[in-house]
Amino acid sequence: MSSLKAIRKRIKSVKSSEKITKAMKMVAASKLRKAQDEVRAARPYAEQLDQVVGRLVKRLEKQSEAPHPLLDLHRTQNRIELLVLTSDRGLCGAFNANIIKKAQGFLRDMARPDRDIRISTLGHKGYEALSLGSHEIRTNYDHILEHPSYLKASEVAEEVSKAYIEDNLDSVYLVYNEFKSAISQKVVVKRLLPIMPAETEEDLTDYIYEPSQKELLDHLLPKHLATQLFQSFLESVASEHGARMSAMDNATRNAKEVITSLTIKYNRARQASITSELVEIISGAEALA
């Protein structure tokens, strides 16, 4: 009987877990629809701005001196900052693990005795994992993805660009999950600074700048950097909801399988118990006869 009681208790426990994972899947699916719409709405602008700035930089790279500090392509990469964009919460499958693995691979590949690499984490899960390593964590932007906004992206962009302009950094990279679909995300390592020229073989003639080249670049380049960060925030949020929905769907299916297996086990044990009691009754009756 104690075995039957233990199986019943286990079935009840798994059913409770199934209700939780099913509810979490529905919540993630609801949030994913909104996040998908935001990604699709913002992506064309971010991609077009990236192309415009890339072609502009391509035109300017022929100049002997960089026309703006954020376009200085001649610095040796001795001081690097890696921005690692993860979630603040778990229960989203391999979403965070893949980013952390990619970041650790980047740190190994870029490691050199004369090179200083520091990390800034955007998300608590990244901070938890990477703070145990040997590289310096400059700062952790906690809860930045709970309500992603262009203002938050601008603050991060301003902070890293200021360090770059003041010659405290030589390059800045970002690792994050790019949203592909509800069941697919791609881990991307993107170089944010210096801003890279477009990869084109076209013979690009320069523009006539109005009011001036310097004023235009002072306004456009920080905006471009903030837009790239904001787009990565939106991509990461959508990827997280998609990964959580898939993980909870798998967990719900697994719970159903466990319940089915335990129910079969319970019925067999109950049948064996009833058979054993019948055998005892029959044996007792025969002994009295």
Beta strands, then each sheet from edge to edge (+ up, - down):
strand 1: 79-85
strand 2: 116-122
strand 3: 136-140
strand 4: 171-181
strand 5: 184-193
sheet 1: 3+ 2+ 1+ 4+ 5-
end
